[in-house]
């Protein structure tokens, strides 16, 4: 009988923390989005600076920039999906 009461108390405690989990997921999603935007902007700025210094490597810099931005976008998308799964 005490196990049933203990399980009911744990279930009630979990239900009380659900809004906090959703708030944490929303904050996490916002942080992921801002971090991805900052990372991609740094990649773009570095590519533009390298192209300005050496115009002959513009094609290689652009290719590297696109690949790096895709990796950042992929990691941020994964983190965003994890945050959304926590909210559900």
PDB file with SEQRES, HELIX, SHEET and CRYST1 records, atoms N, CA, C and O in Angstrom:
SEQRES   1 A   88  UNK UNK UNK UNK UNK UNK UNK UNK UNK UNK UNK UNK UNK          
SEQRES   2 A   88  UNK UNK UNK UNK UNK UNK UNK UNK UNK UNK UNK UNK UNK          
SEQRES   3 A   88  UNK UNK UNK UNK UNK UNK UNK UNK UNK UNK UNK UNK UNK          
SEQRES   4 A   88  UNK UNK UNK UNK UNK UNK UNK UNK UNK UNK UNK UNK UNK          
SEQRES   5 A   88  UNK UNK UNK UNK UNK UNK UNK UNK UNK UNK UNK UNK UNK          
SEQRES   6 A   88  UNK UNK UNK UNK UNK UNK UNK UNK UNK UNK UNK UNK UNK          
SEQRES   7 A   88  UNK UNK UNK UNK UNK UNK UNK UNK UNK UNK                      
HELIX    1 AA1 UNK A    2  UNK A   53  1                                  52    
HELIX    2 AA2 UNK A   55  UNK A   57  5                                   3    
HELIX    3 AA3 UNK A   58  UNK A   87  1                                  30    
CRYST1    1.000    1.000    1.000  90.00  90.00  90.00 P 1           1          
ATOM      1  N   UNK A   1       0.813  -1.196   0.000  1.00  0.00           N  
ATOM      2  CA  UNK A   1       0.000   0.000   0.000  1.00  0.00           C  
ATOM      3  C   UNK A   1       0.854   1.257   0.000  1.00  0.00           C  
ATOM      4  O   UNK A   1       0.498   2.253  -0.629  1.00  0.00           O  
ATOM      5  N   UNK A   2       1.972   1.216   0.698  1.00  0.00           N  
ATOM      6  CA  UNK A   2       2.818   2.408   0.742  1.00  0.00           C  
ATOM      7  C   UNK A   2       3.491   2.663  -0.602  1.00  0.00           C  
ATOM      8  O   UNK A   2       3.780   3.809  -0.944  1.00  0.00           O  
ATOM      9  N   UNK A   3       3.742   1.594  -1.372  1.00  0.00           N  
ATOM     10  CA  UNK A   3       4.339   1.776  -2.693  1.00  0.00           C  
ATOM     11  C   UNK A   3       3.386   2.528  -3.612  1.00  0.00           C  
ATOM     12  O   UNK A   3       3.823   3.378  -4.387  1.00  0.00           O  
ATOM     13  N   UNK A   4       2.114   2.235  -3.540  1.00  0.00           N  
ATOM     14  CA  UNK A   4       1.124   2.928  -4.348  1.00  0.00           C  
ATOM     15  C   UNK A   4       1.068   4.409  -3.983  1.00  0.00           C  
ATOM     16  O   UNK A   4       0.986   5.261  -4.867  1.00  0.00           O  
ATOM     17  N   UNK A   5       1.112   4.713  -2.716  1.00  0.00           N  
ATOM     18  CA  UNK A   5       1.095   6.109  -2.276  1.00  0.00           C  
ATOM     19  C   UNK A   5       2.357   6.832  -2.735  1.00  0.00           C  
ATOM     20  O   UNK A   5       2.303   7.986  -3.161  1.00  0.00           O  
ATOM     21  N   UNK A   6       3.493   6.141  -2.643  1.00  0.00           N  
ATOM     22  CA  UNK A   6       4.757   6.732  -3.090  1.00  0.00           C  
ATOM     23  C   UNK A   6       4.731   7.022  -4.589  1.00  0.00           C  
ATOM     24  O   UNK A   6       5.177   8.086  -5.020  1.00  0.00           O  
ATOM     25  N   UNK A   7       4.214   6.089  -5.383  1.00  0.00           N  
ATOM     26  CA  UNK A   7       4.116   6.301  -6.824  1.00  0.00           C  
ATOM     27  C   UNK A   7       3.173   7.447  -7.176  1.00  0.00           C  
ATOM     28  O   UNK A   7       3.427   8.191  -8.123  1.00  0.00           O  
ATOM     29  N   UNK A   8       2.091   7.592  -6.424  1.00  0.00           N  
ATOM     30  CA  UNK A   8       1.170   8.701  -6.664  1.00  0.00           C  
ATOM     31  C   UNK A   8       1.840  10.033  -6.356  1.00  0.00           C  
ATOM     32  O   UNK A   8       1.636  11.012  -7.074  1.00  0.00           O  
ATOM     33  N   UNK A   9       2.631  10.075  -5.302  1.00  0.00           N  
ATOM     34  CA  UNK A   9       3.333  11.319  -4.960  1.00  0.00           C  
ATOM     35  C   UNK A   9       4.384  11.675  -6.008  1.00  0.00           C  
ATOM     36  O   UNK A   9       4.558  12.847  -6.342  1.00  0.00           O  
ATOM     37  N   UNK A  10       5.082  10.672  -6.522  1.00  0.00           N  
ATOM     38  CA  UNK A  10       6.075  10.919  -7.569  1.00  0.00           C  
ATOM     39  C   UNK A  10       5.390  11.415  -8.837  1.00  0.00           C  
ATOM     40  O   UNK A  10       5.877  12.343  -9.483  1.00  0.00           O  
ATOM     41  N   UNK A  11       4.268  10.806  -9.195  1.00  0.00           N  
ATOM     42  CA  UNK A  11       3.531  11.234 -10.382  1.00  0.00           C  
ATOM     43  C   UNK A  11       3.041  12.672 -10.221  1.00  0.00           C  
ATOM     44  O   UNK A  11       3.081  13.448 -11.175  1.00  0.00           O  
ATOM     45  N   UNK A  12       2.590  13.025  -9.051  1.00  0.00           N  
ATOM     46  CA  UNK A  12       2.136  14.398  -8.810  1.00  0.00           C  
ATOM     47  C   UNK A  12       3.296  15.379  -8.894  1.00  0.00           C  
ATOM     48  O   UNK A  12       3.133  16.485  -9.409  1.00  0.00           O  
ATOM     49  N   UNK A  13       4.468  14.990  -8.393  1.00  0.00           N  
ATOM     50  CA  UNK A  13       5.639  15.859  -8.471  1.00  0.00           C  
ATOM     51  C   UNK A  13       6.071  16.070  -9.917  1.00  0.00           C  
ATOM     52  O   UNK A  13       6.483  17.168 -10.291  1.00  0.00           O  
ATOM     53  N   UNK A  14       5.979  15.019 -10.731  1.00  0.00           N  
ATOM     54  CA  UNK A  14       6.340  15.136 -12.143  1.00  0.00           C  
ATOM     55  C   UNK A  14       5.363  16.052 -12.862  1.00  0.00           C  
ATOM     56  O   UNK A  14       5.773  16.853 -13.702  1.00  0.00           O  
ATOM     57  N   UNK A  15       4.100  15.947 -12.554  1.00  0.00           N  
ATOM     58  CA  UNK A  15       3.108  16.814 -13.186  1.00  0.00           C  
ATOM     59  C   UNK A  15       3.314  18.264 -12.794  1.00  0.00           C  
ATOM     60  O   UNK A  15       3.036  19.164 -13.587  1.00  0.00           O  
ATOM     61  N   UNK A  16       3.798  18.504 -11.581  1.00  0.00           N  
ATOM     62  CA  UNK A  16       4.046  19.875 -11.147  1.00  0.00           C  
ATOM     63  C   UNK A  16       5.238  20.491 -11.880  1.00  0.00           C  
ATOM     64  O   UNK A  16       5.303  21.712 -12.027  1.00  0.00           O  
ATOM     65  N   UNK A  17       6.179  19.668 -12.341  1.00  0.00           N  
ATOM     66  CA  UNK A  17       7.371  20.174 -13.011  1.00  0.00           C  
ATOM     67  C   UNK A  17       7.215  20.283 -14.525  1.00  0.00           C  
ATOM     68  O   UNK A  17       8.124  20.775 -15.192  1.00  0.00           O  
ATOM     69  N   UNK A  18       6.104  19.843 -15.080  1.00  0.00           N  
ATOM     70  CA  UNK A  18       5.902  19.868 -16.527  1.00  0.00           C  
ATOM     71  C   UNK A  18       5.979  21.288 -17.108  1.00  0.00           C  
ATOM     72  O   UNK A  18       6.631  21.471 -18.136  1.00  0.00           O  
ATOM     73  N   UNK A  19       5.346  22.298 -16.499  1.00  0.00           N  
ATOM     74  CA  UNK A  19       5.481  23.653 -17.070  1.00  0.00           C  
ATOM     75  C   UNK A  19       6.923  24.169 -17.032  1.00  0.00           C  
ATOM     76  O   UNK A  19       7.345  24.907 -17.922  1.00  0.00           O  
ATOM     77  N   UNK A  20       7.669  23.783 -16.009  1.00  0.00           N  
ATOM     78  CA  UNK A  20       9.071  24.206 -15.955  1.00  0.00           C  
ATOM     79  C   UNK A  20       9.890  23.532 -17.050  1.00  0.00           C  
ATOM     80  O   UNK A  20      10.803  24.143 -17.605  1.00  0.00           O  
ATOM     81  N   UNK A  21       9.573  22.282 -17.362  1.00  0.00           N  
ATOM     82  CA  UNK A  21      10.266  21.588 -18.448  1.00  0.00           C  
ATOM     83  C   UNK A  21       9.965  22.262 -19.788  1.00  0.00           C  
ATOM     84  O   UNK A  21      10.852  22.394 -20.631  1.00  0.00           O  
ATOM     85  N   UNK A  22       8.728  22.685 -19.979  1.00  0.00           N  
ATOM     86  CA  UNK A  22       8.374  23.377 -21.214  1.00  0.00           C  
ATOM     87  C   UNK A  22       9.058  24.733 -21.308  1.00  0.00           C  
ATOM     88  O   UNK A  22       9.485  25.139 -22.389  1.00  0.00           O  
ATOM     89  N   UNK A  23       9.165  25.431 -20.194  1.00  0.00           N  
ATOM     90  CA  UNK A  23       9.873  26.710 -20.186  1.00  0.00           C  
ATOM     91  C   UNK A  23      11.348  26.500 -20.495  1.00  0.00           C  
ATOM     92  O   UNK A  23      11.939  27.258 -21.265  1.00  0.00           O  
ATOM     93  N   UNK A  24      11.942  25.473 -19.896  1.00  0.00           N  
ATOM     94  CA  UNK A  24      13.342  25.171 -20.177  1.00  0.00           C  
ATOM     95  C   UNK A  24      13.564  24.798 -21.628  1.00  0.00           C  
ATOM     96  O   UNK A  24      14.573  25.185 -22.218  1.00  0.00           O  
ATOM     97  N   UNK A  25      12.644  24.056 -22.209  1.00  0.00           N  
ATOM     98  CA  UNK A  25      12.757  23.677 -23.623  1.00  0.00           C  
ATOM     99  C   UNK A  25      12.649  24.908 -24.520  1.00  0.00           C  
ATOM    100  O   UNK A  25      13.379  25.024 -25.504  1.00  0.00           O  
ATOM    101  N   UNK A  26      11.752  25.817 -24.188  1.00  0.00           N  
ATOM    102  CA  UNK A  26      11.605  27.039 -24.981  1.00  0.00           C  
ATOM    103  C   UNK A  26      12.857  27.909 -24.881  1.00  0.00           C  
ATOM    104  O   UNK A  26      13.322  28.452 -25.883  1.00  0.00           O  
ATOM    105  N   UNK A  27      13.394  28.037 -23.680  1.00  0.00           N  
ATOM    106  CA  UNK A  27      14.635  28.807 -23.523  1.00  0.00           C  
ATOM    107  C   UNK A  27      15.791  28.138 -24.252  1.00  0.00           C  
ATOM    108  O   UNK A  27      16.614  28.815 -24.869  1.00  0.00           O  
ATOM    109  N   UNK A  28      15.856  26.814 -24.184  1.00  0.00           N  
ATOM    110  CA  UNK A  28      16.900  26.087 -24.898  1.00  0.00           C  
ATOM    111  C   UNK A  28      16.799  26.276 -26.396  1.00  0.00           C  
ATOM    112  O   UNK A  28      17.814  26.448 -27.070  1.00  0.00           O  
ATOM    113  N   UNK A  29      15.588  26.246 -26.924  1.00  0.00           N  
ATOM    114  CA  UNK A  29      15.389  26.446 -28.362  1.00  0.00           C  
ATOM    115  C   UNK A  29      15.817  27.854 -28.784  1.00  0.00           C  
ATOM    116  O   UNK A  29      16.415  28.038 -29.845  1.00  0.00           O  
ATOM    117  N   UNK A  30      15.507  28.840 -27.945  1.00  0.00           N  
ATOM    118  CA  UNK A  30      15.931  30.208 -28.238  1.00  0.00           C  
ATOM    119  C   UNK A  30      17.439  30.362 -28.216  1.00  0.00           C  
ATOM    120  O   UNK A  30      18.010  31.037 -29.073  1.00  0.00           O  
ATOM    121  N   UNK A  31      18.083  29.746 -27.250  1.00  0.00           N  
ATOM    122  CA  UNK A  31      19.541  29.824 -27.156  1.00  0.00           C  
ATOM    123  C   UNK A  31      20.190  29.125 -28.345  1.00  0.00           C  
ATOM    124  O   UNK A  31      21.173  29.618 -28.899  1.00  0.00           O  
ATOM    125  N   UNK A  32      19.644  27.978 -28.736  1.00  0.00           N  
ATOM    126  CA  UNK A  32      20.179  27.253 -29.897  1.00  0.00           C  
ATOM    127  C   UNK A  32      20.060  28.103 -31.157  1.00  0.00           C  
ATOM    128  O   UNK A  32      20.995  28.165 -31.955  1.00  0.00           O  
ATOM    129  N   UNK A  33      18.935  28.746 -31.339  1.00  0.00           N  
ATOM    130  CA  UNK A  33      18.724  29.563 -32.539  1.00  0.00           C  
ATOM    131  C   UNK A  33      19.680  30.746 -32.578  1.00  0.00           C  
ATOM    132  O   UNK A  33      20.269  31.038 -33.619  1.00  0.00           O  
ATOM    133  N   UNK A  34      19.834  31.422 -31.451  1.00  0.00           N  
ATOM    134  CA  UNK A  34      20.754  32.559 -31.404  1.00  0.00           C  
ATOM    135  C   UNK A  34      22.199  32.119 -31.600  1.00  0.00           C  
ATOM    136  O   UNK A  34      22.970  32.801 -32.275  1.00  0.00           O  
ATOM    137  N   UNK A  35      22.567  30.993 -31.019  1.00  0.00           N  
ATOM    138  CA  UNK A  35      23.936  30.497 -31.165  1.00  0.00           C  
ATOM    139  C   UNK A  35      24.234  30.100 -32.601  1.00  0.00           C  
ATOM    140  O   UNK A  35      25.323  30.372 -33.108  1.00  0.00           O  
ATOM    141  N   UNK A  36      23.285  29.465 -33.257  1.00  0.00           N  
ATOM    142  CA  UNK A  36      23.479  29.089 -34.659  1.00  0.00           C  
ATOM    143  C   UNK A  36      23.613  30.336 -35.537  1.00  0.00           C  
ATOM    144  O   UNK A  36      24.453  30.379 -36.436  1.00  0.00           O  
ATOM    145  N   UNK A  37      22.793  31.338 -35.276  1.00  0.00           N  
ATOM    146  CA  UNK A  37      22.870  32.575 -36.056  1.00  0.00           C  
ATOM    147  C   UNK A  37      24.225  33.254 -35.847  1.00  0.00           C  
ATOM    148  O   UNK A  37      24.823  33.760 -36.797  1.00  0.00           O  
ATOM    149  N   UNK A  38      24.706  33.261 -34.607  1.00  0.00           N  
ATOM    150  CA  UNK A  38      26.006  33.863 -34.325  1.00  0.00           C  
ATOM    151  C   UNK A  38      27.124  33.084 -35.016  1.00  0.00           C  
ATOM    152  O   UNK A  38      28.027  33.684 -35.599  1.00  0.00           O  
ATOM    153  N   UNK A  39      27.070  31.758 -34.956  1.00  0.00           N  
ATOM    154  CA  UNK A  39      28.102  30.936 -35.580  1.00  0.00           C  
ATOM    155  C   UNK A  39      28.150  31.102 -37.080  1.00  0.00           C  
ATOM    156  O   UNK A  39      29.230  31.231 -37.657  1.00  0.00           O  
ATOM    157  N   UNK A  40      26.992  31.100 -37.720  1.00  0.00           N  
ATOM    158  CA  UNK A  40      26.952  31.244 -39.175  1.00  0.00           C  
ATOM    159  C   UNK A  40      27.398  32.644 -39.590  1.00  0.00           C  
ATOM    160  O   UNK A  40      28.041  32.801 -40.628  1.00  0.00           O  
ATOM    161  N   UNK A  41      27.067  33.661 -38.795  1.00  0.00           N  
ATOM    162  CA  UNK A  41      27.519  35.015 -39.133  1.00  0.00           C  
ATOM    163  C   UNK A  41      29.030  35.145 -38.995  1.00  0.00           C  
ATOM    164  O   UNK A  41      29.665  35.849 -39.779  1.00  0.00           O  
ATOM    165  N   UNK A  42      29.615  34.466 -37.997  1.00  0.00           N  
ATOM    166  CA  UNK A  42      31.075  34.472 -37.854  1.00  0.00           C  
ATOM    167  C   UNK A  42      31.737  33.772 -39.045  1.00  0.00           C  
ATOM    168  O   UNK A  42      32.766  34.229 -39.543  1.00  0.00           O  
ATOM    169  N   UNK A  43      31.149  32.674 -39.495  1.00  0.00           N  
ATOM    170  CA  UNK A  43      31.683  31.962 -40.656  1.00  0.00           C  
ATOM    171  C   UNK A  43      31.629  32.852 -41.895  1.00  0.00           C  
ATOM    172  O   UNK A  43      32.593  32.922 -42.658  1.00  0.00           O  
ATOM    173  N   UNK A  44      30.505  33.526 -42.093  1.00  0.00           N  
ATOM    174  CA  UNK A  44      30.367  34.418 -43.242  1.00  0.00           C  
ATOM    175  C   UNK A  44      31.326  35.591 -43.183  1.00  0.00           C  
ATOM    176  O   UNK A  44      31.909  35.970 -44.199  1.00  0.00           O  
ATOM    177  N   UNK A  45      31.495  36.168 -42.004  1.00  0.00           N  
ATOM    178  CA  UNK A  45      32.409  37.300 -41.864  1.00  0.00           C  
ATOM    179  C   UNK A  45      33.846  36.882 -42.138  1.00  0.00           C  
ATOM    180  O   UNK A  45      34.596  37.608 -42.789  1.00  0.00           O  
ATOM    181  N   UNK A  46      34.226  35.711 -41.641  1.00  0.00           N  
ATOM    182  CA  UNK A  46      35.590  35.227 -41.874  1.00  0.00           C  
ATOM    183  C   UNK A  46      35.822  34.928 -43.353  1.00  0.00           C  
ATOM    184  O   UNK A  46      36.901  35.201 -43.878  1.00  0.00           O  
ATOM    185  N   UNK A  47      34.822  34.371 -44.021  1.00  0.00           N  
ATOM    186  CA  UNK A  47      34.960  34.084 -45.452  1.00  0.00           C  
ATOM    187  C   UNK A  47      35.076  35.377 -46.255  1.00  0.00           C  
ATOM    188  O   UNK A  47      35.870  35.453 -47.193  1.00  0.00           O  
ATOM    189  N   UNK A  48      34.299  36.384 -45.898  1.00  0.00           N  
ATOM    190  CA  UNK A  48      34.386  37.663 -46.603  1.00  0.00           C  
ATOM    191  C   UNK A  48      35.745  38.323 -46.370  1.00  0.00           C  
ATOM    192  O   UNK A  48      36.321  38.901 -47.292  1.00  0.00           O  
ATOM    193  N   UNK A  49      36.250  38.241 -45.158  1.00  0.00           N  
ATOM    194  CA  UNK A  49      37.550  38.836 -44.850  1.00  0.00           C  
ATOM    195  C   UNK A  49      38.672  38.122 -45.611  1.00  0.00           C  
ATOM    196  O   UNK A  49      39.576  38.770 -46.139  1.00  0.00           O  
ATOM    197  N   UNK A  50      38.612  36.805 -45.666  1.00  0.00           N  
ATOM    198  CA  UNK A  50      39.654  36.073 -46.389  1.00  0.00           C  
ATOM    199  C   UNK A  50      39.579  36.341 -47.889  1.00  0.00           C  
ATOM    200  O   UNK A  50      40.607  36.392 -48.564  1.00  0.00           O  
ATOM    201  N   UNK A  51      38.373  36.512 -48.409  1.00  0.00           N  
ATOM    202  CA  UNK A  51      38.218  36.833 -49.827  1.00  0.00           C  
ATOM    203  C   UNK A  51      38.733  38.242 -50.128  1.00  0.00           C  
ATOM    204  O   UNK A  51      39.301  38.485 -51.192  1.00  0.00           O  
ATOM    205  N   UNK A  52      38.534  39.157 -49.195  1.00  0.00           N  
ATOM    206  CA  UNK A  52      39.026  40.525 -49.387  1.00  0.00           C  
ATOM    207  C   UNK A  52      40.551  40.571 -49.352  1.00  0.00           C  
ATOM    208  O   UNK A  52      41.173  41.365 -50.059  1.00  0.00           O  
ATOM    209  N   UNK A  53      41.146  39.715 -48.525  1.00  0.00           N  
ATOM    210  CA  UNK A  53      42.613  39.702 -48.437  1.00  0.00           C  
ATOM    211  C   UNK A  53      43.246  38.992 -49.630  1.00  0.00           C  
ATOM    212  O   UNK A  53      44.270  39.438 -50.146  1.00  0.00           O  
ATOM    213  N   UNK A  54      42.644  37.893 -50.068  1.00  0.00           N  
ATOM    214  CA  UNK A  54      43.169  37.134 -51.204  1.00  0.00           C  
ATOM    215  C   UNK A  54      42.015  36.780 -52.141  1.00  0.00           C  
ATOM    216  O   UNK A  54      41.382  35.738 -51.972  1.00  0.00           O  
ATOM    217  N   UNK A  55      41.738  37.621 -53.111  1.00  0.00           N  
ATOM    218  CA  UNK A  55      40.592  37.377 -54.004  1.00  0.00           C  
ATOM    219  C   UNK A  55      40.686  36.093 -54.814  1.00  0.00           C  
ATOM    220  O   UNK A  55      39.665  35.575 -55.266  1.00  0.00           O  
ATOM    221  N   UNK A  56      41.888  35.573 -55.003  1.00  0.00           N  
ATOM    222  CA  UNK A  56      42.028  34.365 -55.831  1.00  0.00           C  
ATOM    223  C   UNK A  56      41.504  33.109 -55.146  1.00  0.00           C  
ATOM    224  O   UNK A  56      41.302  32.097 -55.817  1.00  0.00           O  
ATOM    225  N   UNK A  57      41.279  33.136 -53.839  1.00  0.00           N  
ATOM    226  CA  UNK A  57      40.757  31.955 -53.140  1.00  0.00           C  
ATOM    227  C   UNK A  57      39.258  32.078 -52.857  1.00  0.00           C  
ATOM    228  O   UNK A  57      38.728  31.376 -51.996  1.00  0.00           O  
ATOM    229  N   UNK A  58      38.594  32.950 -53.566  1.00  0.00           N  
ATOM    230  CA  UNK A  58      37.172  33.190 -53.293  1.00  0.00           C  
ATOM    231  C   UNK A  58      36.338  31.919 -53.429  1.00  0.00           C  
ATOM    232  O   UNK A  58      35.450  31.673 -52.612  1.00  0.00           O  
ATOM    233  N   UNK A  59      36.611  31.118 -54.442  1.00  0.00           N  
ATOM    234  CA  UNK A  59      35.834  29.882 -54.651  1.00  0.00           C  
ATOM    235  C   UNK A  59      36.040  28.875 -53.533  1.00  0.00           C  
ATOM    236  O   UNK A  59      35.081  28.269 -53.055  1.00  0.00           O  
ATOM    237  N   UNK A  60      37.292  28.695 -53.113  1.00  0.00           N  
ATOM    238  CA  UNK A  60      37.585  27.765 -52.021  1.00  0.00           C  
ATOM    239  C   UNK A  60      36.998  28.256 -50.702  1.00  0.00           C  
ATOM    240  O   UNK A  60      36.483  27.465 -49.911  1.00  0.00           O  
ATOM    241  N   UNK A  61      37.078  29.561 -50.469  1.00  0.00           N  
ATOM    242  CA  UNK A  61      36.522  30.115 -49.233  1.00  0.00           C  
ATOM    243  C   UNK A  61      35.002  29.952 -49.205  1.00  0.00           C  
ATOM    244  O   UNK A  61      34.425  29.661 -48.157  1.00  0.00           O  
ATOM    245  N   UNK A  62      34.365  30.138 -50.344  1.00  0.00           N  
ATOM    246  CA  UNK A  62      32.910  29.992 -50.411  1.00  0.00           C  
ATOM    247  C   UNK A  62      32.494  28.541 -50.163  1.00  0.00           C  
ATOM    248  O   UNK A  62      31.519  28.277 -49.460  1.00  0.00           O  
ATOM    249  N   UNK A  63      33.241  27.610 -50.746  1.00  0.00           N  
ATOM    250  CA  UNK A  63      32.932  26.191 -50.539  1.00  0.00           C  
ATOM    251  C   UNK A  63      33.090  25.808 -49.071  1.00  0.00           C  
ATOM    252  O   UNK A  63      32.235  25.130 -48.502  1.00  0.00           O  
ATOM    253  N   UNK A  64      34.182  26.244 -48.469  1.00  0.00           N  
ATOM    254  CA  UNK A  64      34.413  25.953 -47.054  1.00  0.00           C  
ATOM    255  C   UNK A  64      33.346  26.601 -46.180  1.00  0.00           C  
ATOM    256  O   UNK A  64      32.899  26.009 -45.197  1.00  0.00           O  
ATOM    257  N   UNK A  65      32.938  27.817 -46.538  1.00  0.00           N  
ATOM    258  CA  UNK A  65      31.911  28.516 -45.769  1.00  0.00           C  
ATOM    259  C   UNK A  65      30.581  27.769 -45.834  1.00  0.00           C  
ATOM    260  O   UNK A  65      29.901  27.627 -44.818  1.00  0.00           O  
ATOM    261  N   UNK A  66      30.215  27.303 -46.996  1.00  0.00           N  
ATOM    262  CA  UNK A  66      28.936  26.607 -47.150  1.00  0.00           C  
ATOM    263  C   UNK A  66      28.942  25.287 -46.375  1.00  0.00           C  
ATOM    264  O   UNK A  66      27.953  24.939 -45.729  1.00  0.00           O  
ATOM    265  N   UNK A  67      30.053  24.557 -46.440  1.00  0.00           N  
ATOM    266  CA  UNK A  67      30.141  23.292 -45.712  1.00  0.00           C  
ATOM    267  C   UNK A  67      30.090  23.527 -44.205  1.00  0.00           C  
ATOM    268  O   UNK A  67      29.381  22.821 -43.488  1.00  0.00           O  
ATOM    269  N   UNK A  68      30.836  24.511 -43.728  1.00  0.00           N  
ATOM    270  CA  UNK A  68      30.836  24.814 -42.287  1.00  0.00           C  
ATOM    271  C   UNK A  68      29.461  25.285 -41.820  1.00  0.00           C  
ATOM    272  O   UNK A  68      28.999  24.891 -40.749  1.00  0.00           O  
ATOM    273  N   UNK A  69      28.812  26.118 -42.612  1.00  0.00           N  
ATOM    274  CA  UNK A  69      27.479  26.587 -42.250  1.00  0.00           C  
ATOM    275  C   UNK A  69      26.476  25.438 -42.221  1.00  0.00           C  
ATOM    276  O   UNK A  69      25.567  25.424 -41.391  1.00  0.00           O  
ATOM    277  N   UNK A  70      26.642  24.480 -43.124  1.00  0.00           N  
ATOM    278  CA  UNK A  70      25.746  23.320 -43.123  1.00  0.00           C  
ATOM    279  C   UNK A  70      25.936  22.481 -41.871  1.00  0.00           C  
ATOM    280  O   UNK A  70      24.964  21.982 -41.305  1.00  0.00           O  
ATOM    281  N   UNK A  71      27.190  22.318 -41.431  1.00  0.00           N  
ATOM    282  CA  UNK A  71      27.439  21.575 -40.195  1.00  0.00           C  
ATOM    283  C   UNK A  71      26.829  22.286 -38.987  1.00  0.00           C  
ATOM    284  O   UNK A  71      26.211  21.647 -38.135  1.00  0.00           O  
ATOM    285  N   UNK A  72      27.002  23.598 -38.915  1.00  0.00           N  
ATOM    286  CA  UNK A  72      26.423  24.361 -37.804  1.00  0.00           C  
ATOM    287  C   UNK A  72      24.907  24.253 -37.830  1.00  0.00           C  
ATOM    288  O   UNK A  72      24.273  24.080 -36.789  1.00  0.00           O  
ATOM    289  N   UNK A  73      24.329  24.355 -39.014  1.00  0.00           N  
ATOM    290  CA  UNK A  73      22.871  24.264 -39.151  1.00  0.00           C  
ATOM    291  C   UNK A  73      22.368  22.880 -38.756  1.00  0.00           C  
ATOM    292  O   UNK A  73      21.319  22.755 -38.123  1.00  0.00           O  
ATOM    293  N   UNK A  74      23.111  21.842 -39.127  1.00  0.00           N  
ATOM    294  CA  UNK A  74      22.707  20.484 -38.763  1.00  0.00           C  
ATOM    295  C   UNK A  74      22.732  20.250 -37.261  1.00  0.00           C  
ATOM    296  O   UNK A  74      21.803  19.667 -36.703  1.00  0.00           O  
ATOM    297  N   UNK A  75      23.784  20.701 -36.615  1.00  0.00           N  
ATOM    298  CA  UNK A  75      23.874  20.538 -35.158  1.00  0.00           C  
ATOM    299  C   UNK A  75      22.791  21.350 -34.460  1.00  0.00           C  
ATOM    300  O   UNK A  75      22.182  20.877 -33.501  1.00  0.00           O  
ATOM    301  N   UNK A  76      22.548  22.568 -34.933  1.00  0.00           N  
ATOM    302  CA  UNK A  76      21.515  23.391 -34.295  1.00  0.00           C  
ATOM    303  C   UNK A  76      20.121  22.813 -34.524  1.00  0.00           C  
ATOM    304  O   UNK A  76      19.258  22.905 -33.651  1.00  0.00           O  
ATOM    305  N   UNK A  77      19.900  22.216 -35.700  1.00  0.00           N  
ATOM    306  CA  UNK A  77      18.600  21.587 -35.959  1.00  0.00           C  
ATOM    307  C   UNK A  77      18.393  20.396 -35.032  1.00  0.00           C  
ATOM    308  O   UNK A  77      17.296  20.194 -34.512  1.00  0.00           O  
ATOM    309  N   UNK A  78      19.450  19.602 -34.821  1.00  0.00           N  
ATOM    310  CA  UNK A  78      19.365  18.474 -33.893  1.00  0.00           C  
ATOM    311  C   UNK A  78      19.046  18.956 -32.478  1.00  0.00           C  
ATOM    312  O   UNK A  78      18.188  18.386 -31.804  1.00  0.00           O  
ATOM    313  N   UNK A  79      19.731  19.998 -32.034  1.00  0.00           N  
ATOM    314  CA  UNK A  79      19.481  20.538 -30.697  1.00  0.00           C  
ATOM    315  C   UNK A  79      18.065  21.106 -30.577  1.00  0.00           C  
ATOM    316  O   UNK A  79      17.428  20.980 -29.531  1.00  0.00           O  
ATOM    317  N   UNK A  80      17.585  21.719 -31.631  1.00  0.00           N  
ATOM    318  CA  UNK A  80      16.225  22.259 -31.627  1.00  0.00           C  
ATOM    319  C   UNK A  80      15.186  21.144 -31.531  1.00  0.00           C  
ATOM    320  O   UNK A  80      14.184  21.286 -30.831  1.00  0.00           O  
ATOM    321  N   UNK A  81      15.422  20.039 -32.231  1.00  0.00           N  
ATOM    322  CA  UNK A  81      14.506  18.905 -32.164  1.00  0.00           C  
ATOM    323  C   UNK A  81      14.513  18.307 -30.756  1.00  0.00           C  
ATOM    324  O   UNK A  81      13.463  17.927 -30.239  1.00  0.00           O  
ATOM    325  N   UNK A  82      15.679  18.225 -30.142  1.00  0.00           N  
ATOM    326  CA  UNK A  82      15.758  17.716 -28.769  1.00  0.00           C  
ATOM    327  C   UNK A  82      14.972  18.620 -27.822  1.00  0.00           C  
ATOM    328  O   UNK A  82      14.250  18.127 -26.956  1.00  0.00           O  
ATOM    329  N   UNK A  83      15.104  19.922 -27.977  1.00  0.00           N  
ATOM    330  CA  UNK A  83      14.350  20.860 -27.134  1.00  0.00           C  
ATOM    331  C   UNK A  83      12.848  20.705 -27.343  1.00  0.00           C  
ATOM    332  O   UNK A  83      12.077  20.741 -26.384  1.00  0.00           O  
ATOM    333  N   UNK A  84      12.442  20.535 -28.579  1.00  0.00           N  
ATOM    334  CA  UNK A  84      11.009  20.358 -28.834  1.00  0.00           C  
ATOM    335  C   UNK A  84      10.487  19.037 -28.301  1.00  0.00           C  
ATOM    336  O   UNK A  84       9.341  18.965 -27.857  1.00  0.00           O  
ATOM    337  N   UNK A  85      11.305  17.984 -28.333  1.00  0.00           N  
ATOM    338  CA  UNK A  85      10.881  16.707 -27.769  1.00  0.00           C  
ATOM    339  C   UNK A  85      10.737  16.784 -26.256  1.00  0.00           C  
ATOM    340  O   UNK A  85       9.881  16.115 -25.676  1.00  0.00           O  
ATOM    341  N   UNK A  86      11.567  17.593 -25.617  1.00  0.00           N  
ATOM    342  CA  UNK A  86      11.437  17.771 -24.176  1.00  0.00           C  
ATOM    343  C   UNK A  86      10.115  18.469 -23.845  1.00  0.00           C  
ATOM    344  O   UNK A  86       9.490  18.178 -22.824  1.00  0.00           O  
ATOM    345  N   UNK A  87       9.703  19.378 -24.703  1.00  0.00           N  
ATOM    346  CA  UNK A  87       8.478  20.143 -24.441  1.00  0.00           C  
ATOM    347  C   UNK A  87       7.230  19.282 -24.589  1.00  0.00           C  
ATOM    348  O   UNK A  87       6.181  19.617 -24.038  1.00  0.00           O  
ATOM    349  N   UNK A  88       7.328  18.193 -25.315  1.00  0.00           N  
ATOM    350  CA  UNK A  88       6.138  17.353 -25.550  1.00  0.00           C  
ATOM    351  C   UNK A  88       5.852  16.474 -24.378  1.00  0.00           C  
ATOM    352  O   UNK A  88       4.891  15.704 -24.404  1.00  0.00           O  
TER     353      UNK A  88                                                      
END                                                                             
